[in-house]
């Protein structure tokens, strides 16, 4: 005859399962963080279009990043906000700066 399961054994099994799930989640987060850092180092200051290095240049007192290979420009959100401000001709100014 089979013995009925003891309630405390199923409790401890559930506790072990929860602990293992938490450990697995922590490992997943650590791996995701490590992968993010690896990709950040791989793509740091690189053009999103062609992969060449971005160069810092000054435009109206703000530092922007430009690719001299394909002409792409990277602006940080705060830089874009500072540049746009009250000025209505900002788009024309930006386009003139980056024409070859």
Biotite code that builds the C-alpha atoms (Angstrom):
import biotite.structure as struc

atoms = struc.array([
    struc.Atom([0.000, 0.000, 0.000], chain_id="A", res_id=1, res_name="UNK", atom_name="CA", element="C"),
    struc.Atom([1.252, 3.476, -0.910], chain_id="A", res_id=2, res_name="UNK", atom_name="CA", element="C"),
    struc.Atom([1.692, 6.077, 1.807], chain_id="A", res_id=3, res_name="UNK", atom_name="CA", element="C"),
    struc.Atom([-0.166, 9.369, 1.397], chain_id="A", res_id=4, res_name="UNK", atom_name="CA", element="C"),
    struc.Atom([2.093, 12.389, 0.749], chain_id="A", res_id=5, res_name="UNK", atom_name="CA", element="C"),
    struc.Atom([2.999, 14.380, 3.782], chain_id="A", res_id=6, res_name="UNK", atom_name="CA", element="C"),
    struc.Atom([1.944, 18.034, 3.628], chain_id="A", res_id=7, res_name="UNK", atom_name="CA", element="C"),
    struc.Atom([5.281, 19.325, 4.881], chain_id="A", res_id=8, res_name="UNK", atom_name="CA", element="C"),
    struc.Atom([7.204, 17.532, 2.121], chain_id="A", res_id=9, res_name="UNK", atom_name="CA", element="C"),
    struc.Atom([5.145, 19.233, -0.608], chain_id="A", res_id=10, res_name="UNK", atom_name="CA", element="C"),
    struc.Atom([5.649, 22.573, 1.189], chain_id="A", res_id=11, res_name="UNK", atom_name="CA", element="C"),
    struc.Atom([9.425, 22.160, 1.126], chain_id="A", res_id=12, res_name="UNK", atom_name="CA", element="C"),
    struc.Atom([9.324, 21.032, -2.519], chain_id="A", res_id=13, res_name="UNK", atom_name="CA", element="C"),
    struc.Atom([7.443, 24.213, -3.411], chain_id="A", res_id=14, res_name="UNK", atom_name="CA", element="C"),
    struc.Atom([9.946, 26.300, -1.444], chain_id="A", res_id=15, res_name="UNK", atom_name="CA", element="C"),
    struc.Atom([12.846, 24.668, -3.318], chain_id="A", res_id=16, res_name="UNK", atom_name="CA", element="C"),
    struc.Atom([11.103, 25.309, -6.623], chain_id="A", res_id=17, res_name="UNK", atom_name="CA", element="C"),
    struc.Atom([10.648, 29.002, -5.773], chain_id="A", res_id=18, res_name="UNK", atom_name="CA", element="C"),
    struc.Atom([14.314, 29.287, -4.747], chain_id="A", res_id=19, res_name="UNK", atom_name="CA", element="C"),
    struc.Atom([15.463, 27.637, -7.987], chain_id="A", res_id=20, res_name="UNK", atom_name="CA", element="C"),
    struc.Atom([13.237, 29.971, -10.020], chain_id="A", res_id=21, res_name="UNK", atom_name="CA", element="C"),
    struc.Atom([14.712, 33.019, -8.253], chain_id="A", res_id=22, res_name="UNK", atom_name="CA", element="C"),
    struc.Atom([18.254, 31.797, -8.874], chain_id="A", res_id=23, res_name="UNK", atom_name="CA", element="C"),
    struc.Atom([17.475, 31.198, -12.551], chain_id="A", res_id=24, res_name="UNK", atom_name="CA", element="C"),
    struc.Atom([15.977, 34.693, -12.854], chain_id="A", res_id=25, res_name="UNK", atom_name="CA", element="C"),
    struc.Atom([19.057, 36.254, -11.238], chain_id="A", res_id=26, res_name="UNK", atom_name="CA", element="C"),
    struc.Atom([21.324, 34.380, -13.652], chain_id="A", res_id=27, res_name="UNK", atom_name="CA", element="C"),
    struc.Atom([19.210, 35.552, -16.600], chain_id="A", res_id=28, res_name="UNK", atom_name="CA", element="C"),
    struc.Atom([19.406, 39.178, -15.445], chain_id="A", res_id=29, res_name="UNK", atom_name="CA", element="C"),
    struc.Atom([23.164, 38.924, -14.913], chain_id="A", res_id=30, res_name="UNK", atom_name="CA", element="C"),
    struc.Atom([23.664, 37.470, -18.386], chain_id="A", res_id=31, res_name="UNK", atom_name="CA", element="C"),
    struc.Atom([21.452, 40.153, -19.915], chain_id="A", res_id=32, res_name="UNK", atom_name="CA", element="C"),
    struc.Atom([23.421, 42.864, -18.111], chain_id="A", res_id=33, res_name="UNK", atom_name="CA", element="C"),
    struc.Atom([26.734, 41.345, -19.227], chain_id="A", res_id=34, res_name="UNK", atom_name="CA", element="C"),
    struc.Atom([25.496, 41.089, -22.822], chain_id="A", res_id=35, res_name="UNK", atom_name="CA", element="C"),
    struc.Atom([24.337, 44.699, -22.710], chain_id="A", res_id=36, res_name="UNK", atom_name="CA", element="C"),
    struc.Atom([27.768, 45.811, -21.488], chain_id="A", res_id=37, res_name="UNK", atom_name="CA", element="C"),
    struc.Atom([29.511, 43.721, -24.142], chain_id="A", res_id=38, res_name="UNK", atom_name="CA", element="C"),
    struc.Atom([27.395, 45.256, -26.913], chain_id="A", res_id=39, res_name="UNK", atom_name="CA", element="C"),
    struc.Atom([27.895, 48.739, -25.482], chain_id="A", res_id=40, res_name="UNK", atom_name="CA", element="C"),
    struc.Atom([31.674, 48.292, -25.601], chain_id="A", res_id=41, res_name="UNK", atom_name="CA", element="C"),
    struc.Atom([31.478, 46.831, -29.110], chain_id="A", res_id=42, res_name="UNK", atom_name="CA", element="C"),
    struc.Atom([29.378, 49.700, -30.505], chain_id="A", res_id=43, res_name="UNK", atom_name="CA", element="C"),
    struc.Atom([30.660, 52.600, -28.383], chain_id="A", res_id=44, res_name="UNK", atom_name="CA", element="C"),
    struc.Atom([31.030, 55.730, -30.516], chain_id="A", res_id=45, res_name="UNK", atom_name="CA", element="C"),
    struc.Atom([30.254, 53.844, -33.726], chain_id="A", res_id=46, res_name="UNK", atom_name="CA", element="C"),
    struc.Atom([27.916, 54.946, -36.499], chain_id="A", res_id=47, res_name="UNK", atom_name="CA", element="C"),
    struc.Atom([24.605, 53.108, -36.642], chain_id="A", res_id=48, res_name="UNK", atom_name="CA", element="C"),
    struc.Atom([24.615, 53.214, -40.453], chain_id="A", res_id=49, res_name="UNK", atom_name="CA", element="C"),
    struc.Atom([28.128, 52.226, -41.498], chain_id="A", res_id=50, res_name="UNK", atom_name="CA", element="C"),
    struc.Atom([29.916, 51.210, -38.268], chain_id="A", res_id=51, res_name="UNK", atom_name="CA", element="C"),
    struc.Atom([32.748, 53.718, -38.609], chain_id="A", res_id=52, res_name="UNK", atom_name="CA", element="C"),
    struc.Atom([33.916, 55.832, -35.671], chain_id="A", res_id=53, res_name="UNK", atom_name="CA", element="C"),
    struc.Atom([31.922, 58.913, -34.704], chain_id="A", res_id=54, res_name="UNK", atom_name="CA", element="C"),
    struc.Atom([33.820, 62.142, -34.170], chain_id="A", res_id=55, res_name="UNK", atom_name="CA", element="C"),
    struc.Atom([32.839, 64.811, -31.647], chain_id="A", res_id=56, res_name="UNK", atom_name="CA", element="C"),
    struc.Atom([32.267, 68.249, -33.112], chain_id="A", res_id=57, res_name="UNK", atom_name="CA", element="C"),
    struc.Atom([30.908, 71.441, -31.621], chain_id="A", res_id=58, res_name="UNK", atom_name="CA", element="C"),
    struc.Atom([27.728, 72.957, -33.043], chain_id="A", res_id=59, res_name="UNK", atom_name="CA", element="C"),
    struc.Atom([26.210, 76.071, -31.462], chain_id="A", res_id=60, res_name="UNK", atom_name="CA", element="C"),
    struc.Atom([27.946, 75.318, -28.189], chain_id="A", res_id=61, res_name="UNK", atom_name="CA", element="C"),
    struc.Atom([26.731, 71.718, -28.037], chain_id="A", res_id=62, res_name="UNK", atom_name="CA", element="C"),
    struc.Atom([28.789, 68.591, -28.625], chain_id="A", res_id=63, res_name="UNK", atom_name="CA", element="C"),
    struc.Atom([27.391, 66.326, -31.303], chain_id="A", res_id=64, res_name="UNK", atom_name="CA", element="C"),
    struc.Atom([28.753, 63.155, -32.883], chain_id="A", res_id=65, res_name="UNK", atom_name="CA", element="C"),
    struc.Atom([29.226, 62.962, -36.640], chain_id="A", res_id=66, res_name="UNK", atom_name="CA", element="C"),
    struc.Atom([30.315, 60.154, -38.935], chain_id="A", res_id=67, res_name="UNK", atom_name="CA", element="C"),
    struc.Atom([32.573, 61.589, -41.620], chain_id="A", res_id=68, res_name="UNK", atom_name="CA", element="C"),
    struc.Atom([32.201, 58.390, -43.645], chain_id="A", res_id=69, res_name="UNK", atom_name="CA", element="C"),
    struc.Atom([28.449, 58.499, -44.346], chain_id="A", res_id=70, res_name="UNK", atom_name="CA", element="C"),
    struc.Atom([27.473, 61.872, -42.836], chain_id="A", res_id=71, res_name="UNK", atom_name="CA", element="C"),
    struc.Atom([25.224, 60.516, -40.079], chain_id="A", res_id=72, res_name="UNK", atom_name="CA", element="C"),
    struc.Atom([24.799, 62.544, -36.917], chain_id="A", res_id=73, res_name="UNK", atom_name="CA", element="C"),
    struc.Atom([24.001, 61.347, -33.409], chain_id="A", res_id=74, res_name="UNK", atom_name="CA", element="C"),
    struc.Atom([22.378, 63.736, -30.975], chain_id="A", res_id=75, res_name="UNK", atom_name="CA", element="C"),
    struc.Atom([21.639, 62.925, -27.379], chain_id="A", res_id=76, res_name="UNK", atom_name="CA", element="C"),
    struc.Atom([18.095, 63.849, -26.324], chain_id="A", res_id=77, res_name="UNK", atom_name="CA", element="C"),
    struc.Atom([19.271, 66.705, -24.092], chain_id="A", res_id=78, res_name="UNK", atom_name="CA", element="C"),
    struc.Atom([21.445, 68.077, -26.900], chain_id="A", res_id=79, res_name="UNK", atom_name="CA", element="C"),
    struc.Atom([18.537, 67.984, -29.340], chain_id="A", res_id=80, res_name="UNK", atom_name="CA", element="C"),
    struc.Atom([16.311, 69.770, -26.828], chain_id="A", res_id=81, res_name="UNK", atom_name="CA", element="C"),
    struc.Atom([18.957, 72.450, -26.225], chain_id="A", res_id=82, res_name="UNK", atom_name="CA", element="C"),
    struc.Atom([19.503, 72.966, -29.931], chain_id="A", res_id=83, res_name="UNK", atom_name="CA", element="C"),
    struc.Atom([15.835, 73.190, -30.862], chain_id="A", res_id=84, res_name="UNK", atom_name="CA", element="C"),
    struc.Atom([14.771, 75.542, -28.071], chain_id="A", res_id=85, res_name="UNK", atom_name="CA", element="C"),
    struc.Atom([13.004, 78.624, -29.460], chain_id="A", res_id=86, res_name="UNK", atom_name="CA", element="C"),
    struc.Atom([14.833, 78.640, -32.766], chain_id="A", res_id=87, res_name="UNK", atom_name="CA", element="C"),
    struc.Atom([12.647, 77.933, -35.799], chain_id="A", res_id=88, res_name="UNK", atom_name="CA", element="C"),
    struc.Atom([15.463, 77.541, -38.330], chain_id="A", res_id=89, res_name="UNK", atom_name="CA", element="C"),
    struc.Atom([17.266, 74.742, -36.479], chain_id="A", res_id=90, res_name="UNK", atom_name="CA", element="C"),
    struc.Atom([16.547, 72.097, -39.093], chain_id="A", res_id=91, res_name="UNK", atom_name="CA", element="C"),
    struc.Atom([17.986, 74.252, -41.883], chain_id="A", res_id=92, res_name="UNK", atom_name="CA", element="C"),
    struc.Atom([21.064, 75.002, -39.766], chain_id="A", res_id=93, res_name="UNK", atom_name="CA", element="C"),
    struc.Atom([21.618, 71.318, -39.072], chain_id="A", res_id=94, res_name="UNK", atom_name="CA", element="C"),
    struc.Atom([21.174, 70.347, -42.706], chain_id="A", res_id=95, res_name="UNK", atom_name="CA", element="C"),
    struc.Atom([23.632, 73.023, -43.865], chain_id="A", res_id=96, res_name="UNK", atom_name="CA", element="C"),
    struc.Atom([26.241, 71.829, -41.392], chain_id="A", res_id=97, res_name="UNK", atom_name="CA", element="C"),
    struc.Atom([26.148, 68.246, -42.634], chain_id="A", res_id=98, res_name="UNK", atom_name="CA", element="C"),
    struc.Atom([26.099, 68.762, -46.394], chain_id="A", res_id=99, res_name="UNK", atom_name="CA", element="C"),
    struc.Atom([29.219, 67.453, -48.117], chain_id="A", res_id=100, res_name="UNK", atom_name="CA", element="C"),
])
